[in-house]
Amino acid sequence: MRGACYLSSPRDFPVPADLISREDFDALAAQGYTRIPLVREVFSDLDTPLSVYLKLADGAYTFLFESVEGGATWGRHSIIGLPARRVYRLRGHTLEVEDAGEVIERRELADPLAEIEALRAQYRVPQLPGLPAFTGGLVGYFGFESIGYIEPQLAAWDRPDELGTPDVLLMLAEEVAVFDNLKGRLYLIVHADPAQPQAYALAQRRLDALTHRLRQGGAAYPPLGLGTVLDEGDFKSSFTRPEFEAMVERAKAYIRAGDIFQVVPSQRLSVGFNARPVDVYRALRALNPSPYMYFLDLGRTQIVGSSPEILARLKDGTVVVRPLAGTRRRGASEEEDRALEAELLADPKERAEHVMLIDLGRNDVGRISQTGTVEVSESFAIERYSHVMHIVSQVQGKLRAGLSYMDVLKATFPAGTVSGAPKIRALEIIQELEPYKRNIYAGAIGWIGWWGDADTAIAIRTAVIQDGRLHVQAGAGIVYDSDPATEWEETMNKGRALFRAVAQAVRGL
């Protein structure tokens, strides 16, 4: 299963434009469902997922998820999230609930992750045949410092919080558009609340309005060419190069002392930014198509990413992780690519690092899986991206009865590929070595569906845009014989697709 993606189900939608009749709706409401999806099919062969996003969403608390499978083919479905009315934010153990732009609740939580599962479970939605893997639910991110909810000894992250983003932000996605890239058709899905008077009629009117907006065409989207020339040197790091290389040497000292086998320190690179955030996504999807492509507009903050790596997927009771470690730059030709692949697979350091992460993945998945179900279903494959190639493997297992995606998150977060091994000690060392909190970087971005399935990517190859600044962060896996200069270059190679995308957006598309 190469190129894991947000919507991996190949199932078709039903042909009828309106899936649920009024009689069906009333019958489902009588069964106690709290949200009922109404679906409308729209012929949309002249649109793209991006144009649909700009017509229907394009504003605060919206998102666009796309996928490229196997490094070359666009995934079957793309998901567009229309403006979310309900937003949940966690800062430490304080939960803030926003509804229609107003904070309606703020309270302290003993167990934030258990509360998130309870929030998801309070929505009872019928699982209708023919719908894709995701039709609605919770969408957003778990920031890196969410580790404090899982390992309390890591909660006191005393580094400065440069960005100030919530530790967790989740939107309640009740209106989505799913684009079928194969058929050129669009499926509008509106979840009606049967407790609301005239719920069925209101949902149908909403579908009518969305259909009208699609057929009217989008608002003018003129080029925003600023004419500014931006290059890699304009991004200012949280370290000078000598400081970063000294940090690598400090990490190696911990390895020599036997504290850890590997650790993944990172650097943050920032630049002033006054272009359109969605233009960074437009450029990035062309420059570096990846299994997880995402654009999230969270009001003050926008997130743009092309992550190559799953954090964890839960689908039909199967947990999947795909450790991705071992990196080379891309070659200038197919012949050079093949030579670099062979060199990468033969490199003892890279192989040892990758084996370590497969073992960590097996351990993480094994903690929540049924006995005897954990397997390495793919090992030492090569995946190519625009500027780098990686070694990737896949570990999976069957989730034990009575567990949920929050248990999967507790077992797998953060990924070993952005922390190290043993994980807890590596995280303590990262806290010591890095000058700022990581915030969104190296956390998880994705969705948790109504029925408990989930798909999250590791927040790498990701830009965070906020208050006129754009931030990119990248790490390098340090082992006993790492070369500090090479590790600096690895972090820069990982950031280059984003550097180029930002430069294109600022110059004008």
Secondary structure, 3 states (H helix, E strand, C coil): CCCCCCCCCCCCCCCCCCCCCHHHHHHHHHCCCCCEEEEEEEECCCCCHHHHHHHHCCCCCEEEEECEECCCEECCEEEEECCCCEEEEEECCEEEEEECCEEEEEEECCCHHHHHHHHHHCCCCCCCCCCCCCCCEEEEEECHHHHHHHCHHHCCCCCCCCCCCCCEEEEEECEEEEEECCCCEEEEEEEECCCCCCHHHHHHHHHHHHHHHHHHCCCCCCCCCCCCCCCHHHCEECCCHHHHHHHHHHHHHHHHCCCCCEECCEEEEEEECCCCHHHHHHHHHHHCCCCEEEEEECCCEEEEEEECCEEEEEECCEEEECCEEEEEECCCCHHHHHHHHHHHHHCHHHHHHHHHHHHHHHHHHHCCECCCCCEEEEEEEEEECCCEEEEEEEEEEEECCCCCHHHHHHHHCCCHHHCEECHHHHHHHHHHHCCCCCCCCCCEEEEEECCCCEEEEECCCEEEEECCEEEEEEECCECCCCCHHHHHHHHHHHHHHHHHHHHHHHHCC
